[in-house]
Amino acid sequence: MTINHVISIMILRGYKMKSIMPLKPFASHKIWGGQLLSKIRNINVAPEQDPLGETWEISAHDDGASFSEEGPLNKIFNLEDIPYLVKFIDTAKNLSVQVHPQDEYAKRVENSKGKSECWIILDAKEGAGIYLGVKPGVDKETFRDAIESKDDLSKFLNFYPVKRGDFFYVPAGTIHAIGEDVFLAEVQQCSDITYRVWDWNRVDEKGNSRELHVQKSLDVIRFDEEFNFPINFKIQNNIFNQDLKLLELNDFELFSYSREDEFKIEVSFEKRVSSILVLSGEVQVTRGGVSESLSQYEAAIFPLEEENSFSVVGKGSFLIIK
């Protein structure tokens, strides 16, 4: 019996979906992954597997759904219910130099939505950083010539050293790469479309390189200078010293809360399923008389009901996505 059949039976029998749904992540193994995520999320990595590079903490995407007691989220909700995806990323090596398409291109070419995303830096080694946007004067022709000559593309990109509490917005069309030794939380449109344009000339043990998507990358990379100004990336520092609305897109609004002392906040939402991701400390979420405790790195979602609000009590840092 499939989960859809189970849900249909539950509905026929008057089953009511839980108003708070704690989640377990989908594990995504990557050649550039580190050791941290397997430890903090208690996920075993077999000797023959790549390291754990990402955990998809809140996801209804078919490529990697998070899990609730009711089953995988993609069998319960669709991408209109949860049009965003929230993950942790841990890097032991540089990610590929890549770009994500805008909505129009993604719909026309991939039958998917595009992918704008943002990063909250949770930890980084001294000197670690990210590559974000092209430097002034770099145009499409210069970049194409460098690709054809197998040049080091990172020299054409802006490099930003990072530390805990930094925030970056990465709009679709921005060429980028996360550098090695960075641990971050990513909130993005719920799309898995990535175009690799360069992979640091890496090869596997058989001498094979990963697939590149050069033409599609060149189709969507934004080379215009104003687009690549730092102000377009909404860069903020020390976000864990305050409460902030970090970003608002069509598919989600992102808020960051940080308190050293015990607090209580009320959250209301109305457009779609809302969610919480705890980054440090421990909180208790309550909705309609039902409560759940969440510790560091744990997540939960709040399905739409007649009354769409919940409270958060505790201390620490957490993200609200709605």
SULLINRA-V109094 format. One record per run of one state. SS is the DSSP state (alpha for helix, beta for strand, coil for the rest). FROM is the first residue (numbers start at 1). TO is the last residue. If there is no record, write none. Layout:
# SULLINRA-V109094
ss: [SS | SS]
from: [FROM | FROM]
to: [TO | TO]
This chain:
# SULLINRA-V109094
ss: [coil | alpha | coil | beta | coil | beta | coil | alpha | coil | beta | coil | beta | coil | beta | alpha | coil | beta | coil | beta | coil | alpha | coil | beta | coil | beta | coil | alpha | coil | alpha | beta | coil | beta | coil | beta | coil | beta | coil | beta | coil | alpha | coil | alpha | coil | alpha | coil | beta | coil | alpha | coil | beta | coil | beta | coil | beta | coil | beta | coil | beta | coil | beta | coil]
from: [1 | 3 | 13 | 21 | 25 | 26 | 35 | 36 | 41 | 52 | 59 | 67 | 69 | 71 | 73 | 76 | 84 | 92 | 97 | 100 | 103 | 111 | 117 | 125 | 129 | 135 | 140 | 149 | 153 | 157 | 162 | 167 | 171 | 176 | 179 | 182 | 190 | 195 | 199 | 214 | 221 | 226 | 229 | 230 | 234 | 236 | 237 | 239 | 242 | 244 | 249 | 253 | 269 | 274 | 288 | 290 | 296 | 299 | 303 | 309 | 322]
to: [2 | 12 | 20 | 24 | 25 | 34 | 35 | 40 | 51 | 58 | 66 | 68 | 70 | 72 | 75 | 83 | 91 | 96 | 99 | 102 | 110 | 116 | 124 | 128 | 134 | 139 | 148 | 152 | 156 | 161 | 166 | 170 | 175 | 178 | 181 | 189 | 194 | 198 | 213 | 220 | 225 | 228 | 229 | 233 | 235 | 236 | 238 | 241 | 243 | 248 | 252 | 268 | 273 | 287 | 289 | 295 | 298 | 302 | 308 | 321 | 322]
